[in-house]
Amino acid sequence: MTVNIVALFIVFSGSVILKDPPLTVVQMLWVNLIMDTFAALALATEAPKEELMLRKPYGKFDAIINEVMWRNIFGQSIYQIAMMSWLLVFGKEFFNLPFEVDTPFYYQDASSGFALGAASNKTIIYTMVFQSFVFMCMFN
């Protein structure tokens, strides 16, 4: 839940405010695949317990996510959104990597159209945003 809330907020607000989504489609797919895999592995490797078979089943109106879980989800989401928003807005000044909003991600050779080797400052900042997002999600 945290991954999806943060990703939705960052991509939507980045697209509206910065006119450019901070996370690409491929990055979003990668994050969802990796984070969902870790969650599935955590559930799959949980040791079986005899008392689970003796427990009464939950009712159909019982909450799947309890209040503590909601608090943790929203608390971690707010933290991650704040850190990534700060990096998007103030990161270029803090790391001395200035760029304009319309700066391309890669320098292109006008004659051939191929991307040259040097990355733009915008590419560096957006890569930092992506890596920060991945590490915050993994540590969460």
N, CA, C and O atoms as CSV, one atom per row, in Angstrom:
chain,resi,resn,atom,element,x,y,z
A,1,MET,N,N,0.826,-1.197,0.000
A,1,MET,CA,C,0.000,0.000,0.000
A,1,MET,C,C,0.869,1.259,0.000
A,1,MET,O,O,0.590,2.215,-0.723
A,2,THR,N,N,1.910,1.248,0.807
A,2,THR,CA,C,2.778,2.423,0.894
A,2,THR,C,C,3.429,2.723,-0.446
A,2,THR,O,O,3.478,3.876,-0.874
A,3,VAL,N,N,3.926,1.690,-1.106
A,3,VAL,CA,C,4.586,1.868,-2.400
A,3,VAL,C,C,3.633,2.511,-3.395
A,3,VAL,O,O,4.005,3.447,-4.103
A,4,ASN,N,N,2.415,2.014,-3.450
A,4,ASN,CA,C,1.451,2.524,-4.420
A,4,ASN,C,C,0.990,3.938,-4.101
A,4,ASN,O,O,0.805,4.749,-5.009
A,5,ILE,N,N,0.804,4.240,-2.823
A,5,ILE,CA,C,0.392,5.603,-2.443
A,5,ILE,C,C,1.479,6.601,-2.814
A,5,ILE,O,O,1.191,7.641,-3.407
A,6,VAL,N,N,2.719,6.294,-2.470
A,6,VAL,CA,C,3.832,7.211,-2.760
A,6,VAL,C,C,4.042,7.346,-4.264
A,6,VAL,O,O,4.218,8.456,-4.767
A,7,ALA,N,N,4.025,6.236,-4.980
A,7,ALA,CA,C,4.237,6.278,-6.427
A,7,ALA,C,C,3.144,7.098,-7.110
A,7,ALA,O,O,3.433,7.917,-7.982
A,8,LEU,N,N,1.911,6.882,-6.721
A,8,LEU,CA,C,0.797,7.634,-7.306
A,8,LEU,C,C,0.951,9.124,-7.055
A,8,LEU,O,O,0.785,9.933,-7.968
A,9,PHE,N,N,1.267,9.485,-5.821
A,9,PHE,CA,C,1.407,10.902,-5.484
A,9,PHE,C,C,2.571,11.543,-6.232
A,9,PHE,O,O,2.415,12.622,-6.804
A,10,ILE,N,N,3.734,10.895,-6.237
A,10,ILE,CA,C,4.923,11.475,-6.859
A,10,ILE,C,C,4.754,11.599,-8.365
A,10,ILE,O,O,5.103,12.632,-8.935
A,11,VAL,N,N,4.233,10.584,-9.014
A,11,VAL,CA,C,4.064,10.647,-10.468
A,11,VAL,C,C,3.003,11.674,-10.840
A,11,VAL,O,O,3.194,12.449,-11.776
A,12,PHE,N,N,1.884,11.687,-10.114
A,12,PHE,CA,C,0.823,12.644,-10.437
A,12,PHE,C,C,1.266,14.081,-10.169
A,12,PHE,O,O,1.125,14.948,-11.031
A,13,SER,N,N,1.801,14.332,-8.972
A,13,SER,CA,C,2.207,15.703,-8.650
A,13,SER,C,C,3.391,16.143,-9.510
A,13,SER,O,O,3.458,17.304,-9.913
A,14,GLY,N,N,4.312,15.244,-9.794
A,14,GLY,CA,C,5.435,15.587,-10.663
A,14,GLY,C,C,4.974,15.922,-12.070
A,14,GLY,O,O,5.495,16.845,-12.696
A,15,SER,N,N,4.006,15.178,-12.565
A,15,SER,CA,C,3.484,15.441,-13.904
A,15,SER,C,C,2.740,16.767,-13.975
A,15,SER,O,O,2.837,17.492,-14.965
A,16,VAL,N,N,1.998,17.079,-12.921
A,16,VAL,CA,C,1.218,18.319,-12.914
A,16,VAL,C,C,2.105,19.534,-12.629
A,16,VAL,O,O,2.011,20.543,-13.327
A,17,ILE,N,N,2.951,19.446,-11.626
A,17,ILE,CA,C,3.750,20.603,-11.207
A,17,ILE,C,C,4.986,20.785,-12.086
A,17,ILE,O,O,5.256,21.886,-12.565
A,18,LEU,N,N,5.733,19.702,-12.296
A,18,LEU,CA,C,6.985,19.799,-13.036
A,18,LEU,C,C,6.808,19.575,-14.536
A,18,LEU,O,O,7.758,19.740,-15.301
A,19,LYS,N,N,5.614,19.204,-14.960
A,19,LYS,CA,C,5.301,18.918,-16.358
A,19,LYS,C,C,6.096,17.736,-16.910
A,19,LYS,O,O,6.228,17.588,-18.125
A,20,ASP,N,N,6.623,16.900,-16.025
A,20,ASP,CA,C,7.425,15.761,-16.429
A,20,ASP,C,C,7.361,14.715,-15.320
A,20,ASP,O,O,7.729,15.020,-14.186
A,21,PRO,N,N,6.907,13.488,-15.604
A,21,PRO,CA,C,6.822,12.488,-14.528
A,21,PRO,C,C,8.208,12.089,-14.027
A,21,PRO,O,O,9.076,11.746,-14.830
A,22,PRO,N,N,8.428,12.128,-12.713
A,22,PRO,CA,C,9.737,11.781,-12.157
A,22,PRO,C,C,10.084,10.300,-12.300
A,22,PRO,O,O,11.264,9.950,-12.345
A,23,LEU,N,N,9.092,9.437,-12.371
A,23,LEU,CA,C,9.320,8.000,-12.524
A,23,LEU,C,C,8.732,7.562,-13.863
A,23,LEU,O,O,7.584,7.880,-14.174
A,24,THR,N,N,9.513,6.836,-14.647
A,24,THR,CA,C,9.027,6.356,-15.932
A,24,THR,C,C,8.146,5.133,-15.741
A,24,THR,O,O,8.056,4.583,-14.643
A,25,VAL,N,N,7.506,4.718,-16.804
A,25,VAL,CA,C,6.642,3.544,-16.750
A,25,VAL,C,C,7.454,2.296,-16.401
A,25,VAL,O,O,7.015,1.473,-15.598
A,26,VAL,N,N,8.611,2.160,-16.991
A,26,VAL,CA,C,9.454,0.999,-16.719
A,26,VAL,C,C,9.905,0.991,-15.259
A,26,VAL,O,O,9.950,-0.068,-14.633
A,27,GLN,N,N,10.235,2.149,-14.718
A,27,GLN,CA,C,10.620,2.227,-13.307
A,27,GLN,C,C,9.453,1.844,-12.405
A,27,GLN,O,O,9.639,1.141,-11.412
A,28,MET,N,N,8.262,2.300,-12.741
A,28,MET,CA,C,7.080,1.953,-11.940
A,28,MET,C,C,6.818,0.449,-11.967
A,28,MET,O,O,6.520,-0.151,-10.935
A,29,LEU,N,N,6.928,-0.155,-13.140
A,29,LEU,CA,C,6.742,-1.598,-13.239
A,29,LEU,C,C,7.802,-2.346,-12.437
A,29,LEU,O,O,7.497,-3.324,-11.755
A,30,TRP,N,N,9.031,-1.891,-12.519
A,30,TRP,CA,C,10.125,-2.535,-11.787
A,30,TRP,C,C,9.866,-2.476,-10.292
A,30,TRP,O,O,10.001,-3.482,-9.597
A,31,VAL,N,N,9.497,-1.310,-9.797
A,31,VAL,CA,C,9.240,-1.150,-8.363
A,31,VAL,C,C,8.086,-2.035,-7.926
A,31,VAL,O,O,8.176,-2.691,-6.888
A,32,ASN,N,N,7.005,-2.067,-8.694
A,32,ASN,CA,C,5.867,-2.903,-8.319
A,32,ASN,C,C,6.227,-4.383,-8.327
A,32,ASN,O,O,5.816,-5.119,-7.430
A,33,LEU,N,N,6.981,-4.830,-9.317
A,33,LEU,CA,C,7.379,-6.233,-9.364
A,33,LEU,C,C,8.270,-6.601,-8.183
A,33,LEU,O,O,8.054,-7.622,-7.530
A,34,ILE,N,N,9.257,-5.778,-7.913
A,34,ILE,CA,C,10.197,-6.082,-6.841
A,34,ILE,C,C,9.516,-6.012,-5.479
A,34,ILE,O,O,9.674,-6.924,-4.667
A,35,MET,N,N,8.769,-4.958,-5.217
A,35,MET,CA,C,8.147,-4.802,-3.900
A,35,MET,C,C,7.077,-5.866,-3.671
A,35,MET,O,O,6.945,-6.364,-2.552
A,36,ASP,N,N,6.313,-6.226,-4.694
A,36,ASP,CA,C,5.314,-7.281,-4.532
A,36,ASP,C,C,5.980,-8.629,-4.304
A,36,ASP,O,O,5.456,-9.464,-3.567
A,37,THR,N,N,7.126,-8.847,-4.928
A,37,THR,CA,C,7.851,-10.104,-4.741
A,37,THR,C,C,8.344,-10.233,-3.310
A,37,THR,O,O,8.226,-11.301,-2.708
A,38,PHE,N,N,8.899,-9.151,-2.755
A,38,PHE,CA,C,9.363,-9.197,-1.372
A,38,PHE,C,C,8.211,-9.460,-0.401
A,38,PHE,O,O,8.367,-10.209,0.563
A,39,ALA,N,N,7.065,-8.847,-0.655
A,39,ALA,CA,C,5.909,-9.068,0.217
A,39,ALA,C,C,5.440,-10.521,0.132
A,39,ALA,O,O,5.103,-11.127,1.149
A,40,ALA,N,N,5.420,-11.068,-1.061
A,40,ALA,CA,C,5.002,-12.460,-1.231
A,40,ALA,C,C,5.995,-13.409,-0.561
A,40,ALA,O,O,5.597,-14.397,0.056
A,41,LEU,N,N,7.283,-13.107,-0.683
A,41,LEU,CA,C,8.293,-13.953,-0.036
A,41,LEU,C,C,8.167,-13.892,1.482
A,41,LEU,O,O,8.362,-14.899,2.163
A,42,ALA,N,N,7.846,-12.733,2.008
A,42,ALA,CA,C,7.677,-12.613,3.457
A,42,ALA,C,C,6.525,-13.481,3.940
A,42,ALA,O,O,6.617,-14.119,4.989
A,43,LEU,N,N,5.444,-13.504,3.176
A,43,LEU,CA,C,4.309,-14.350,3.558
A,43,LEU,C,C,4.611,-15.832,3.344
A,43,LEU,O,O,4.220,-16.674,4.152
A,44,ALA,N,N,5.305,-16.142,2.261
A,44,ALA,CA,C,5.565,-17.540,1.923
A,44,ALA,C,C,6.563,-18.196,2.865
A,44,ALA,O,O,6.512,-19.409,3.070
A,45,THR,N,N,7.456,-17.424,3.434
A,45,THR,CA,C,8.486,-18.014,4.300
A,45,THR,C,C,8.115,-17.986,5.772
A,45,THR,O,O,8.923,-18.355,6.624
A,46,GLU,N,N,6.918,-17.558,6.071
A,46,GLU,CA,C,6.483,-17.558,7.468
A,46,GLU,C,C,6.290,-19.002,7.941
A,46,GLU,O,O,5.673,-19.818,7.257
A,47,ALA,N,N,6.817,-19.291,9.095
A,47,ALA,CA,C,6.746,-20.661,9.621
A,47,ALA,C,C,5.302,-21.034,9.956
A,47,ALA,O,O,4.564,-20.218,10.509
A,48,PRO,N,N,4.897,-22.262,9.624
A,48,PRO,CA,C,3.527,-22.691,9.962
A,48,PRO,C,C,3.377,-22.879,11.471
A,48,PRO,O,O,4.310,-23.285,12.163
A,49,LYS,N,N,2.193,-22.576,11.952
A,49,LYS,CA,C,1.928,-22.707,13.389
A,49,LYS,C,C,0.653,-23.519,13.583
A,49,LYS,O,O,-0.323,-23.347,12.853
A,50,GLU,N,N,0.674,-24.378,14.545
A,50,GLU,CA,C,-0.478,-25.242,14.818
A,50,GLU,C,C,-1.703,-24.429,15.256
A,50,GLU,O,O,-2.834,-24.770,14.910
A,51,GLU,N,N,-1.472,-23.362,16.011
A,51,GLU,CA,C,-2.613,-22.594,16.534
A,51,GLU,C,C,-3.401,-21.874,15.447
A,51,GLU,O,O,-4.535,-21.459,15.688
A,52,LEU,N,N,-2.830,-21.718,14.263
A,52,LEU,CA,C,-3.583,-21.103,13.159
A,52,LEU,C,C,-4.770,-21.971,12.755
A,52,LEU,O,O,-5.814,-21.452,12.358
A,53,MET,N,N,-4.617,-23.280,12.855
A,53,MET,CA,C,-5.706,-24.191,12.486
A,53,MET,C,C,-6.802,-24.227,13.549
A,53,MET,O,O,-7.931,-24.631,13.271
A,54,LEU,N,N,-6.466,-23.804,14.766
A,54,LEU,CA,C,-7.442,-23.815,15.841
A,54,LEU,C,C,-8.196,-22.487,15.962
A,54,LEU,O,O,-9.216,-22.406,16.647
A,55,ARG,N,N,-7.693,-21.463,15.300
A,55,ARG,CA,C,-8.307,-20.141,15.368
A,55,ARG,C,C,-9.632,-20.117,14.594
A,55,ARG,O,O,-9.757,-20.732,13.535
A,56,LYS,N,N,-10.604,-19.404,15.137
A,56,LYS,CA,C,-11.882,-19.257,14.447
A,56,LYS,C,C,-11.690,-18.353,13.234
A,56,LYS,O,O,-10.846,-17.458,13.268
A,57,PRO,N,N,-12.444,-18.563,12.177
A,57,PRO,CA,C,-12.292,-17.723,10.978
A,57,PRO,C,C,-12.781,-16.294,11.234
A,57,PRO,O,O,-13.641,-16.049,12.081
A,58,TYR,N,N,-12.214,-15.386,10.489
A,58,TYR,CA,C,-12.649,-13.990,10.585
A,58,TYR,C,C,-13.997,-13.831,9.902
A,58,TYR,O,O,-14.336,-14.584,8.989
A,59,GLY,N,N,-14.762,-12.846,10.353
A,59,GLY,CA,C,-16.044,-12.550,9.736
A,59,GLY,C,C,-15.872,-11.805,8.421
A,59,GLY,O,O,-14.817,-11.224,8.168
A,60,LYS,N,N,-16.890,-11.818,7.595
A,60,LYS,CA,C,-16.757,-11.170,6.290
A,60,LYS,C,C,-16.733,-9.644,6.387
A,60,LYS,O,O,-16.369,-8.981,5.416
A,61,PHE,N,N,-17.101,-9.084,7.508
A,61,PHE,CA,C,-17.058,-7.634,7.677
A,61,PHE,C,C,-15.867,-7.171,8.520
A,61,PHE,O,O,-15.736,-5.978,8.793
A,62,ASP,N,N,-15.006,-8.087,8.930
A,62,ASP,CA,C,-13.808,-7.727,9.691
A,62,ASP,C,C,-12.805,-7.028,8.787
A,62,ASP,O,O,-12.695,-7.338,7.601
A,63,ALA,N,N,-12.089,-6.100,9.352
A,63,ALA,CA,C,-11.103,-5.334,8.585
A,63,ALA,C,C,-9.868,-6.188,8.296
A,63,ALA,O,O,-9.395,-6.931,9.157
A,64,ILE,N,N,-9.364,-6.069,7.084
A,64,ILE,CA,C,-8.129,-6.769,6.716
A,64,ILE,C,C,-6.933,-5.996,7.250
A,64,ILE,O,O,-5.963,-6.583,7.729
A,65,ILE,N,N,-7.014,-4.680,7.164
A,65,ILE,CA,C,-5.936,-3.819,7.641
A,65,ILE,C,C,-6.415,-3.133,8.915
A,65,ILE,O,O,-7.406,-2.403,8.896
A,66,ASN,N,N,-5.713,-3.366,10.020
A,66,ASN,CA,C,-6.139,-2.778,11.292
A,66,ASN,C,C,-5.615,-1.345,11.442
A,66,ASN,O,O,-4.917,-0.838,10.564
A,67,GLU,N,N,-5.952,-0.709,12.549
A,67,GLU,CA,C,-5.600,0.702,12.762
A,67,GLU,C,C,-4.092,0.931,12.832
A,67,GLU,O,O,-3.598,1.941,12.330
A,68,VAL,N,N,-3.368,0.020,13.439
A,68,VAL,CA,C,-1.910,0.157,13.528
A,68,VAL,C,C,-1.295,0.084,12.135
A,68,VAL,O,O,-0.374,0.834,11.813
A,69,MET,N,N,-1.812,-0.827,11.312
A,69,MET,CA,C,-1.300,-0.930,9.946
A,69,MET,C,C,-1.572,0.348,9.157
A,69,MET,O,O,-0.698,0.834,8.440
A,70,TRP,N,N,-2.785,0.893,9.287
A,70,TRP,CA,C,-3.111,2.146,8.589
A,70,TRP,C,C,-2.183,3.270,9.041
A,70,TRP,O,O,-1.714,4.059,8.220
A,71,ARG,N,N,-1.920,3.342,10.333
A,71,ARG,CA,C,-1.020,4.368,10.847
A,71,ARG,C,C,0.375,4.217,10.258
A,71,ARG,O,O,0.988,5.203,9.849
A,72,ASN,N,N,0.880,2.990,10.211
A,72,ASN,CA,C,2.200,2.748,9.644
A,72,ASN,C,C,2.237,3.044,8.145
A,72,ASN,O,O,3.207,3.618,7.649
A,73,ILE,N,N,1.200,2.661,7.433
A,73,ILE,CA,C,1.132,2.911,5.989
A,73,ILE,C,C,1.157,4.401,5.717
A,73,ILE,O,O,1.958,4.869,4.909
A,74,PHE,N,N,0.291,5.152,6.380
A,74,PHE,CA,C,0.223,6.594,6.115
A,74,PHE,C,C,1.429,7.337,6.672
A,74,PHE,O,O,1.891,8.299,6.057
A,75,GLY,N,N,1.949,6.917,7.816
A,75,GLY,CA,C,3.142,7.566,8.358
A,75,GLY,C,C,4.337,7.392,7.440
A,75,GLY,O,O,5.052,8.355,7.164
A,76,GLN,N,N,4.562,6.181,6.968
A,76,GLN,CA,C,5.671,5.918,6.059
A,76,GLN,C,C,5.452,6.604,4.710
A,76,GLN,O,O,6.404,7.083,4.094
A,77,SER,N,N,4.202,6.651,4.255
A,77,SER,CA,C,3.895,7.333,2.989
A,77,SER,C,C,4.196,8.823,3.078
A,77,SER,O,O,4.780,9.397,2.159
A,78,ILE,N,N,3.805,9.441,4.168
A,78,ILE,CA,C,4.063,10.873,4.344
A,78,ILE,C,C,5.563,11.143,4.384
A,78,ILE,O,O,6.040,12.104,3.781
A,79,TYR,N,N,6.300,10.304,5.088
A,79,TYR,CA,C,7.756,10.459,5.149
A,79,TYR,C,C,8.376,10.331,3.756
A,79,TYR,O,O,9.180,11.172,3.356
A,80,GLN,N,N,8.007,9.291,3.022
A,80,GLN,CA,C,8.581,9.079,1.697
A,80,GLN,C,C,8.194,10.181,0.720
A,80,GLN,O,O,9.022,10.630,-0.073
A,81,ILE,N,N,6.946,10.617,0.774
A,81,ILE,CA,C,6.503,11.708,-0.106
A,81,ILE,C,C,7.271,12.980,0.214
A,81,ILE,O,O,7.687,13.696,-0.697
A,82,ALA,N,N,7.462,13.271,1.491
A,82,ALA,CA,C,8.203,14.479,1.884
A,82,ALA,C,C,9.642,14.427,1.392
A,82,ALA,O,O,10.144,15.410,0.847
A,83,MET,N,N,10.310,13.295,1.578
A,83,MET,CA,C,11.708,13.175,1.152
A,83,MET,C,C,11.849,13.277,-0.365
A,83,MET,O,O,12.729,13.980,-0.862
A,84,MET,N,N,10.996,12.586,-1.090
A,84,MET,CA,C,11.094,12.615,-2.553
A,84,MET,C,C,10.673,13.959,-3.126
A,84,MET,O,O,11.243,14.413,-4.118
A,85,SER,N,N,9.689,14.596,-2.521
A,85,SER,CA,C,9.281,15.929,-2.975
A,85,SER,C,C,10.400,16.937,-2.730
A,85,SER,O,O,10.675,17.791,-3.573
A,86,TRP,N,N,11.041,16.827,-1.565
A,86,TRP,CA,C,12.163,17.718,-1.279
A,86,TRP,C,C,13.264,17.522,-2.318
A,86,TRP,O,O,13.826,18.492,-2.825
A,87,LEU,N,N,13.565,16.277,-2.629
A,87,LEU,CA,C,14.616,15.978,-3.602
A,87,LEU,C,C,14.246,16.519,-4.987
A,87,LEU,O,O,15.110,17.029,-5.700
A,88,LEU,N,N,12.991,16.415,-5.364
A,88,LEU,CA,C,12.566,16.932,-6.665
A,88,LEU,C,C,12.605,18.458,-6.729
A,88,LEU,O,O,13.014,19.031,-7.739
A,89,VAL,N,N,12.181,19.109,-5.658
A,89,VAL,CA,C,12.081,20.569,-5.665
A,89,VAL,C,C,13.415,21.231,-5.330
A,89,VAL,O,O,13.829,22.167,-6.014
A,90,PHE,N,N,14.085,20.758,-4.292
A,90,PHE,CA,C,15.298,21.430,-3.821
A,90,PHE,C,C,16.592,20.677,-4.138
A,90,PHE,O,O,17.679,21.189,-3.865
A,91,GLY,N,N,16.497,19.492,-4.699
A,91,GLY,CA,C,17.671,18.672,-4.953
A,91,GLY,C,C,18.664,19.298,-5.914
A,91,GLY,O,O,19.875,19.166,-5.739
A,92,LYS,N,N,18.149,19.983,-6.932
A,92,LYS,CA,C,19.090,20.553,-7.906
A,92,LYS,C,C,19.927,21.668,-7.301
A,92,LYS,O,O,21.086,21.830,-7.680
A,93,GLU,N,N,19.371,22.450,-6.364
A,93,GLU,CA,C,20.166,23.483,-5.693
A,93,GLU,C,C,21.079,22.866,-4.636
A,93,GLU,O,O,22.237,23.261,-4.502
A,94,PHE,N,N,20.555,21.901,-3.891
A,94,PHE,CA,C,21.321,21.286,-2.818
A,94,PHE,C,C,22.555,20.556,-3.358
A,94,PHE,O,O,23.640,20.651,-2.783
A,95,PHE,N,N,22.382,19.830,-4.460
A,95,PHE,CA,C,23.491,19.069,-5.052
A,95,PHE,C,C,24.209,19.826,-6.162
A,95,PHE,O,O,25.090,19.278,-6.825
A,96,ASN,N,N,23.834,21.084,-6.362
A,96,ASN,CA,C,24.433,21.938,-7.395
A,96,ASN,C,C,24.361,21.280,-8.776
A,96,ASN,O,O,25.365,21.160,-9.479
A,97,LEU,N,N,23.155,20.861,-9.143
A,97,LEU,CA,C,22.900,20.248,-10.445
A,97,LEU,C,C,21.758,20.999,-11.138
A,97,LEU,O,O,20.661,20.458,-11.275
A,98,PRO,N,N,22.005,22.239,-11.576
A,98,PRO,CA,C,20.911,23.033,-12.148
A,98,PRO,C,C,20.462,22.499,-13.509
A,98,PRO,O,O,21.261,21.987,-14.292
A,99,PHE,N,N,19.166,22.634,-13.764
A,99,PHE,CA,C,18.599,22.307,-15.072
A,99,PHE,C,C,17.285,23.060,-15.236
A,99,PHE,O,O,16.674,23.495,-14.260
A,100,GLU,N,N,16.874,23.201,-16.454
A,100,GLU,CA,C,15.593,23.823,-16.769
A,100,GLU,C,C,14.530,22.730,-16.882
A,100,GLU,O,O,14.855,21.557,-17.066
A,101,VAL,N,N,13.274,23.119,-16.772
A,101,VAL,CA,C,12.181,22.147,-16.821
A,101,VAL,C,C,12.167,21.393,-18.151
A,101,VAL,O,O,11.882,20.196,-18.187
A,102,ASP,N,N,12.477,22.099,-19.244
A,102,ASP,CA,C,12.422,21.461,-20.560
A,102,ASP,C,C,13.734,20.790,-20.969
A,102,ASP,O,O,13.887,20.402,-22.128
A,103,THR,N,N,14.672,20.648,-20.051
A,103,THR,CA,C,15.937,19.967,-20.344
A,103,THR,C,C,15.661,18.506,-20.678
A,103,THR,O,O,14.935,17.836,-19.944
A,104,PRO,N,N,16.227,17.999,-21.774
A,104,PRO,CA,C,16.016,16.573,-22.090
A,104,PRO,C,C,16.785,15.689,-21.121
A,104,PRO,O,O,17.736,16.130,-20.475
A,105,PHE,N,N,16.360,14.446,-21.031
A,105,PHE,CA,C,17.033,13.513,-20.133
A,105,PHE,C,C,18.438,13.174,-20.606
A,105,PHE,O,O,19.332,12.957,-19.788
A,106,TYR,N,N,18.640,13.128,-21.907
A,106,TYR,CA,C,19.953,12.822,-22.468
A,106,TYR,C,C,20.276,13.831,-23.555
A,106,TYR,O,O,19.391,14.287,-24.279
A,107,TYR,N,N,21.550,14.177,-23.663
A,107,TYR,CA,C,21.979,15.028,-24.761
A,107,TYR,C,C,21.907,14.209,-26.044
A,107,TYR,O,O,22.327,13.053,-26.081
A,108,GLN,N,N,21.373,14.820,-27.087
A,108,GLN,CA,C,21.276,14.098,-28.339
A,108,GLN,C,C,22.095,14.794,-29.412
A,108,GLN,O,O,22.144,16.022,-29.487
A,109,ASP,N,N,22.727,13.990,-30.231
A,109,ASP,CA,C,23.468,14.491,-31.372
A,109,ASP,C,C,22.442,14.892,-32.438
A,109,ASP,O,O,21.637,14.063,-32.863
A,110,ALA,N,N,22.467,16.127,-32.859
A,110,ALA,CA,C,21.479,16.636,-33.812
A,110,ALA,C,C,21.559,15.928,-35.158
A,110,ALA,O,O,20.538,15.742,-35.819
A,111,SER,N,N,22.754,15.532,-35.569
A,111,SER,CA,C,22.895,14.917,-36.888
A,111,SER,C,C,22.405,13.471,-36.920
A,111,SER,O,O,21.748,13.070,-37.881
A,112,SER,N,N,22.710,12.683,-35.891
A,112,SER,CA,C,22.333,11.267,-35.920
A,112,SER,C,C,21.101,10.951,-35.084
A,112,SER,O,O,20.421,9.958,-35.347
A,113,GLY,N,N,20.799,11.769,-34.085
A,113,GLY,CA,C,19.650,11.517,-33.215
A,113,GLY,C,C,19.936,10.544,-32.094
A,113,GLY,O,O,19.056,10.277,-31.276
A,114,PHE,N,N,21.146,10.004,-32.031
A,114,PHE,CA,C,21.511,9.072,-30.967
A,114,PHE,C,C,21.904,9.830,-29.710
A,114,PHE,O,O,22.445,10.933,-29.781
A,115,ALA,N,N,21.630,9.235,-28.573
A,115,ALA,CA,C,22.002,9.849,-27.297
A,115,ALA,C,C,23.506,9.738,-27.097
A,115,ALA,O,O,24.104,8.690,-27.340
A,116,LEU,N,N,24.096,10.819,-26.657
A,116,LEU,CA,C,25.522,10.806,-26.354
A,116,LEU,C,C,25.741,10.308,-24.933
A,116,LEU,O,O,24.778,10.130,-24.187
A,117,GLY,N,N,26.978,10.083,-24.553
A,117,GLY,CA,C,27.295,9.452,-23.279
A,117,GLY,C,C,27.009,10.275,-22.039
A,117,GLY,O,O,26.689,9.704,-20.996
A,118,ALA,N,N,27.110,11.588,-22.110
A,118,ALA,CA,C,26.958,12.413,-20.908
A,118,ALA,C,C,25.487,12.537,-20.522
A,118,ALA,O,O,24.636,12.840,-21.358
A,119,ALA,N,N,25.205,12.303,-19.258
A,119,ALA,CA,C,23.847,12.460,-18.755
A,119,ALA,C,C,23.630,13.903,-18.320
A,119,ALA,O,O,24.563,14.576,-17.883
A,120,SER,N,N,22.410,14.366,-18.442
A,120,SER,CA,C,22.098,15.718,-18.006
A,120,SER,C,C,21.908,15.746,-16.485
A,120,SER,O,O,21.734,14.706,-15.849
A,121,ASN,N,N,21.944,16.943,-15.924
A,121,ASN,CA,C,21.705,17.091,-14.483
A,121,ASN,C,C,20.306,16.612,-14.111
A,121,ASN,O,O,20.091,16.085,-13.020
A,122,LYS,N,N,19.364,16.798,-15.021
A,122,LYS,CA,C,18.000,16.340,-14.778
A,122,LYS,C,C,17.973,14.813,-14.640
A,122,LYS,O,O,17.268,14.276,-13.785
A,123,THR,N,N,18.725,14.135,-15.465
A,123,THR,CA,C,18.811,12.681,-15.388
A,123,THR,C,C,19.376,12.249,-14.046
A,123,THR,O,O,18.899,11.283,-13.451
A,124,ILE,N,N,20.375,12.951,-13.576
A,124,ILE,CA,C,21.002,12.606,-12.304
A,124,ILE,C,C,20.021,12.784,-11.149
A,124,ILE,O,O,19.904,11.905,-10.295
A,125,ILE,N,N,19.320,13.908,-11.115
A,125,ILE,CA,C,18.345,14.163,-10.039
A,125,ILE,C,C,17.218,13.137,-10.081
A,125,ILE,O,O,16.840,12.598,-9.041
A,126,TYR,N,N,16.674,12.858,-11.270
A,126,TYR,CA,C,15.572,11.907,-11.372
A,126,TYR,C,C,16.033,10.492,-11.020
A,126,TYR,O,O,15.249,9.705,-10.488
A,127,THR,N,N,17.281,10.160,-11.306
A,127,THR,CA,C,17.830,8.872,-10.894
A,127,THR,C,C,17.952,8.812,-9.377
A,127,THR,O,O,17.686,7.773,-8.773
A,128,MET,N,N,18.349,9.914,-8.763
A,128,MET,CA,C,18.423,9.973,-7.300
A,128,MET,C,C,17.038,9.796,-6.681
A,128,MET,O,O,16.898,9.135,-5.652
A,129,VAL,N,N,16.018,10.381,-7.302
A,129,VAL,CA,C,14.643,10.224,-6.813
A,129,VAL,C,C,14.235,8.757,-6.884
A,129,VAL,O,O,13.676,8.215,-5.930
A,130,PHE,N,N,14.514,8.121,-8.013
A,130,PHE,CA,C,14.158,6.710,-8.175
A,130,PHE,C,C,14.887,5.829,-7.171
A,130,PHE,O,O,14.271,4.971,-6.539
A,131,GLN,N,N,16.185,6.030,-7.019
A,131,GLN,CA,C,16.954,5.222,-6.077
A,131,GLN,C,C,16.510,5.456,-4.635
A,131,GLN,O,O,16.449,4.518,-3.840
A,132,SER,N,N,16.206,6.692,-4.304
A,132,SER,CA,C,15.695,7.000,-2.960
A,132,SER,C,C,14.380,6.276,-2.719
A,132,SER,O,O,14.159,5.714,-1.647
A,133,PHE,N,N,13.517,6.291,-3.714
A,133,PHE,CA,C,12.228,5.612,-3.618
A,133,PHE,C,C,12.424,4.110,-3.391
A,133,PHE,O,O,11.781,3.524,-2.520
A,134,VAL,N,N,13.296,3.501,-4.158
A,134,VAL,CA,C,13.551,2.061,-4.031
A,134,VAL,C,C,14.109,1.742,-2.647
A,134,VAL,O,O,13.644,0.803,-2.001
A,135,PHE,N,N,15.096,2.505,-2.181
A,135,PHE,CA,C,15.691,2.198,-0.876
A,135,PHE,C,C,14.699,2.435,0.255
A,135,PHE,O,O,14.649,1.648,1.200
A,136,MET,N,N,13.905,3.508,0.178
A,136,MET,CA,C,12.914,3.739,1.232
A,136,MET,C,C,11.883,2.615,1.256
A,136,MET,O,O,11.455,2.191,2.329
A,137,CYS,N,N,11.486,2.134,0.099
A,137,CYS,CA,C,10.525,1.038,0.048
A,137,CYS,C,C,11.113,-0.245,0.599
A,137,CYS,O,O,10.440,-0.983,1.318
A,138,MET,N,N,12.369,-0.516,0.265
A,138,MET,CA,C,12.996,-1.737,0.753
A,138,MET,C,C,13.179,-1.698,2.271
A,138,MET,O,O,12.948,-2.701,2.947
A,139,PHE,N,N,13.588,-0.557,2.805
A,139,PHE,CA,C,13.776,-0.470,4.249
A,139,PHE,C,C,12.443,-0.439,4.996
A,139,PHE,O,O,12.378,-0.804,6.170
A,140,ASN,N,N,11.396,-0.009,4.324
A,140,ASN,CA,C,10.068,-0.030,4.932
A,140,ASN,C,C,9.638,-1.475,5.126
A,140,ASN,O,O,8.543,-1.731,5.627
